Amino acid sequence: MADISAEKRVVVLPDPASLAEAVATRFLQRVAKRVEGGRSAHISLTGGTMGIEVLRSAGRLAQRADIDWSRVHFWWSDERFVPADSPDRNDVPAGPAFLDRIDVPAKNIHRVPASDQGLDLDAAAEAYAAELARFGPTATAATGFISGPWPSFDVCFLGVGPDAHIASLFPDRPEIQIVDRAVVAVRDSPKPPPDRVTMTRPVINSSKRVWLVLAGTDKASALGLALAGASYPSVPAAGAKGRRRTVFFVDEAAAGKVPPELIDGEY
């Protein structure tokens, strides 16, 4: 367990509300630091209850007004292939929660094509991969790291399902093992709606920081398996890893099966 502790941090907050606010505060601090001196930032967002609550909390924080959002690009790790105005999409609630509350150029918001925009599911996945490729590969002078044809996200937010899925990478499905493409179509998803578009593990894991945000007792088992080093094809959350940081932000209910030595009280 010592090796796991060195690689993955677990930060525990009392409840979902304080969890969302704490993550939102860290997020704005991270973006502000990144864009200082004119650097660009790429952020991968997620949907789900906690993903949107984090954005809603960020949208209420006053420090959002101090950030140069013209240098920040937003993406989604996965999207439901439904009409553009469907509440089932991950990007629809992100607007009123956060994106509409900041001065970010429309061209910096990179949405997955919707089902009513003239593309079929496979073409939508190919189009999103092509959009990612416009901003990669990237390299850093400090590490020499070069990603594939996609940006290296400064923060990649992920939710975790009770089955331990991340993005639309579900357990024991072929998509979790695809490494030769940036984006793939998902059909017959075990969670509705059935048709989806998702980034693959190589894109997620080339992120500088992967932040997994989860709350509730129904997530405790998935979190425990992810921290215990379970096989990622069966426990996708176990395979999510940032190049610099991998942090599980959780509430006390979800932390019920976390060994005390893995909890980071200072991060």
C-alpha positions as CSV (number, residue, x, y, z in Angstrom):
1,M,0.0,0.0,0.0
2,A,3.0,2.3,0.4
3,D,3.5,2.6,-3.3
4,I,-0.1,3.4,-3.9
5,S,0.0,6.1,-1.3
6,A,3.0,7.7,-3.0
7,E,1.1,7.9,-6.3
8,K,-2.5,8.7,-5.3
9,R,-3.8,11.2,-2.8
10,V,-7.2,11.0,-1.0
11,V,-8.6,14.3,0.3
12,V,-11.7,13.9,2.5
13,L,-14.3,16.6,3.1
14,P,-17.2,16.3,5.5
15,D,-20.1,16.4,2.9
16,P,-20.9,17.0,-0.8
17,A,-21.3,20.8,-0.3
18,S,-17.9,21.3,1.3
19,L,-16.4,18.9,-1.1
20,A,-17.6,20.9,-4.1
21,E,-16.4,24.2,-2.6
22,A,-13.0,22.9,-1.7
23,V,-12.4,21.4,-5.2
24,A,-13.7,24.6,-6.9
25,T,-11.4,26.7,-4.8
26,R,-8.4,24.6,-5.7
27,F,-9.4,24.6,-9.4
28,L,-9.6,28.4,-9.6
29,Q,-6.2,28.7,-7.8
30,R,-4.6,26.2,-10.2
31,V,-6.0,27.9,-13.3
32,A,-4.9,31.4,-12.0
33,K,-1.4,30.1,-11.4
34,R,-1.2,28.4,-14.8
35,V,-2.3,31.5,-16.9
36,E,0.1,33.8,-15.1
37,G,2.7,35.1,-17.5
38,G,0.5,34.4,-20.5
39,R,0.4,30.6,-20.5
40,S,-2.6,28.7,-21.8
41,A,-4.5,26.1,-19.8
42,H,-6.6,23.1,-21.0
43,I,-9.2,21.8,-18.7
44,S,-11.2,18.6,-19.2
45,L,-14.7,18.8,-17.5
46,T,-17.0,16.0,-16.5
47,G,-20.7,15.7,-15.9
48,G,-22.6,14.0,-13.1
49,T,-23.9,15.4,-9.9
50,M,-20.5,16.3,-8.3
51,G,-19.0,17.4,-11.5
52,I,-21.7,20.1,-12.0
53,E,-21.7,21.0,-8.3
54,V,-18.0,21.8,-8.5
55,L,-18.7,24.0,-11.4
56,R,-21.6,25.7,-9.7
57,S,-19.4,26.4,-6.7
58,A,-16.7,27.8,-8.9
59,G,-19.3,30.0,-10.5
60,R,-20.1,31.5,-7.2
61,L,-16.5,32.3,-6.1
62,A,-15.4,35.9,-6.5
63,Q,-11.9,35.0,-7.6
64,R,-13.2,33.7,-10.9
65,A,-13.3,37.4,-12.0
66,D,-9.5,37.7,-11.6
67,I,-8.6,35.1,-14.1
68,D,-7.8,35.7,-17.8
69,W,-10.2,33.1,-19.2
70,S,-9.2,34.0,-22.8
71,R,-6.2,31.7,-22.2
72,V,-8.3,28.7,-20.9
73,H,-9.8,26.0,-23.1
74,F,-12.5,23.7,-21.9
75,W,-13.2,20.1,-23.1
76,W,-15.3,17.2,-21.9
77,S,-13.8,13.7,-21.2
78,D,-17.1,12.2,-22.5
79,E,-20.5,13.2,-23.8
80,R,-23.9,11.6,-24.4
81,F,-24.7,11.5,-28.1
82,V,-28.1,13.2,-27.9
83,P,-29.4,16.6,-29.3
84,A,-27.4,19.7,-28.5
85,D,-30.1,21.1,-26.1
86,S,-30.7,17.8,-24.2
87,P,-30.4,18.0,-20.5
88,D,-28.7,14.6,-20.7
89,R,-25.6,16.2,-22.2
90,N,-22.7,17.0,-19.9
91,D,-22.1,20.4,-21.5
92,V,-25.7,21.8,-21.1
93,P,-25.7,22.2,-17.3
94,A,-22.1,23.4,-17.4
95,G,-23.3,26.6,-19.0
96,P,-25.5,28.1,-16.3
97,A,-23.4,26.5,-13.6
98,F,-20.1,28.1,-14.6
99,L,-19.2,28.8,-18.3
100,D,-21.9,31.5,-18.6
101,R,-20.5,33.2,-15.5
102,I,-17.0,33.7,-16.9
103,D,-15.6,35.7,-19.8
104,V,-14.4,32.8,-21.8
105,P,-14.4,33.1,-25.7
106,A,-16.9,30.7,-27.4
107,K,-14.0,29.3,-29.5
108,N,-12.3,28.1,-26.3
109,I,-15.2,25.8,-25.4
110,H,-14.8,22.6,-27.3
111,R,-18.0,20.6,-27.3
112,V,-18.5,17.1,-28.6
113,P,-20.8,17.2,-31.7
114,A,-24.4,16.4,-30.9
115,S,-26.7,13.9,-32.5
116,D,-28.7,16.6,-34.3
117,Q,-25.7,18.3,-35.9
118,G,-25.4,16.2,-39.0
119,L,-22.8,13.6,-37.9
120,D,-23.3,9.9,-37.0
121,L,-21.8,8.6,-33.8
122,D,-18.5,7.4,-35.3
123,A,-18.1,10.7,-37.2
124,A,-18.7,12.7,-34.0
125,A,-15.9,10.7,-32.3
126,E,-13.6,11.4,-35.2
127,A,-14.4,15.0,-35.3
128,Y,-13.7,15.4,-31.6
129,A,-10.4,13.6,-32.0
130,A,-9.5,16.0,-34.8
131,E,-10.4,19.0,-32.6
132,L,-8.1,17.7,-29.9
133,A,-5.3,17.2,-32.4
134,R,-5.4,20.9,-33.3
135,F,-4.0,21.5,-29.8
136,G,-1.4,18.8,-29.6
137,P,1.1,17.3,-29.2
138,T,2.5,19.4,-26.4
139,A,5.9,19.3,-24.8
140,T,7.3,20.8,-21.6
141,A,10.8,22.1,-21.3
142,A,11.1,20.8,-17.8
143,T,10.2,17.2,-18.5
144,G,10.5,16.8,-22.3
145,F,7.1,15.1,-22.1
146,I,5.3,14.9,-25.4
147,S,1.7,13.7,-25.5
148,G,-0.1,12.1,-28.4
149,P,-2.2,14.3,-30.8
150,W,-4.1,16.0,-28.0
151,P,-3.5,18.6,-25.3
152,S,-2.1,17.6,-22.0
153,F,-4.8,18.8,-19.6
154,D,-3.7,20.9,-16.7
155,V,-6.7,19.4,-14.8
156,C,-8.8,16.5,-15.9
157,F,-11.9,16.2,-13.8
158,L,-13.5,12.7,-13.6
159,G,-16.5,11.4,-11.8
160,V,-16.6,7.8,-10.6
161,G,-19.7,5.6,-11.0
162,P,-20.7,3.0,-8.4
163,D,-19.4,0.5,-10.9
164,A,-16.0,2.4,-11.0
165,H,-16.5,3.7,-14.5
166,I,-14.8,7.0,-15.5
167,A,-15.8,9.1,-18.5
168,S,-17.7,6.6,-20.6
169,L,-15.1,3.9,-20.0
170,F,-17.1,1.1,-18.4
171,P,-15.9,-2.1,-16.7
172,D,-15.1,-5.1,-18.9
173,R,-15.9,-3.2,-22.1
174,P,-13.5,-2.9,-25.1
175,E,-13.3,0.9,-24.9
176,I,-11.3,0.8,-21.7
177,Q,-8.4,-1.0,-23.5
178,I,-8.2,1.1,-26.6
179,V,-4.9,2.9,-26.8
180,D,-4.5,3.7,-30.5
181,R,-7.2,6.4,-30.7
182,A,-7.9,9.5,-28.7
183,V,-11.7,9.4,-28.9
184,V,-14.0,6.5,-29.5
185,A,-17.7,5.9,-29.9
186,V,-19.6,3.9,-27.3
187,R,-22.7,1.9,-28.2
188,D,-25.1,0.1,-25.8
189,S,-23.7,1.8,-22.8
190,P,-24.7,0.0,-19.5
191,K,-25.8,3.4,-18.3
192,P,-28.3,5.4,-20.4
193,P,-28.3,7.1,-22.8
194,P,-26.8,4.2,-24.8
195,D,-24.8,6.2,-27.4
196,R,-21.8,8.2,-26.2
197,V,-18.4,9.6,-27.2
198,T,-15.5,9.2,-24.8
199,M,-11.8,10.0,-24.6
200,T,-9.6,7.0,-24.1
201,R,-7.2,6.2,-21.3
202,P,-4.0,7.6,-23.1
203,V,-5.7,11.0,-23.3
204,I,-6.8,11.0,-19.7
205,N,-3.5,9.8,-18.4
206,S,-1.4,12.3,-20.3
207,S,-3.1,15.0,-18.1
208,K,-0.8,16.8,-15.6
209,R,-3.4,16.3,-12.9
210,V,-6.3,13.9,-12.7
211,W,-8.9,14.9,-10.1
212,L,-11.6,12.3,-9.3
213,V,-14.5,13.8,-7.4
214,L,-17.0,11.4,-5.7
215,A,-19.5,11.5,-2.9
216,G,-21.9,9.0,-1.2
217,T,-21.8,5.6,0.3
218,D,-22.6,4.0,-3.1
219,K,-19.1,5.1,-4.3
220,A,-17.2,3.7,-1.3
221,S,-16.6,0.2,-2.9
222,A,-15.5,1.7,-6.2
223,L,-13.1,4.0,-4.4
224,G,-11.7,1.2,-2.3
225,L,-11.0,-1.0,-5.4
226,A,-9.4,1.9,-7.2
227,L,-7.0,2.5,-4.4
228,A,-6.3,-1.2,-3.9
229,G,-4.7,-1.5,-7.3
230,A,-7.5,-3.5,-8.9
231,S,-7.2,-4.3,-12.6
232,Y,-8.2,-1.3,-14.7
233,P,-10.2,-3.2,-17.3
234,S,-12.6,-4.3,-14.5
235,V,-12.2,-1.2,-12.4
236,P,-11.6,1.7,-14.8
237,A,-11.0,4.2,-12.0
238,A,-8.0,2.3,-10.9
239,G,-6.4,3.1,-14.3
240,A,-6.8,6.9,-14.1
241,K,-3.5,8.5,-13.3
242,G,-2.2,12.1,-13.8
243,R,1.5,12.7,-14.7
244,R,2.0,15.0,-11.7
245,R,-0.9,14.3,-9.4
246,T,-3.8,11.9,-9.0
247,V,-6.2,13.1,-6.4
248,F,-9.4,11.5,-5.2
249,F,-11.5,14.2,-3.6
250,V,-14.2,12.5,-1.6
251,D,-16.8,13.1,1.1
252,E,-16.8,11.1,4.4
253,A,-19.5,8.8,3.2
254,A,-17.5,7.7,0.2
255,A,-14.3,7.4,2.3
256,G,-15.7,4.6,4.5
257,K,-13.3,2.0,3.0
258,V,-10.2,4.1,2.6
259,P,-7.2,3.0,4.7
260,P,-6.2,5.9,7.0
261,E,-2.7,5.9,5.7
262,L,-3.9,6.9,2.3
263,I,-5.7,10.0,3.4
264,D,-3.8,13.2,2.8
265,G,-4.7,15.8,5.4
266,E,-2.6,18.6,4.0
267,Y,-3.1,18.7,0.2
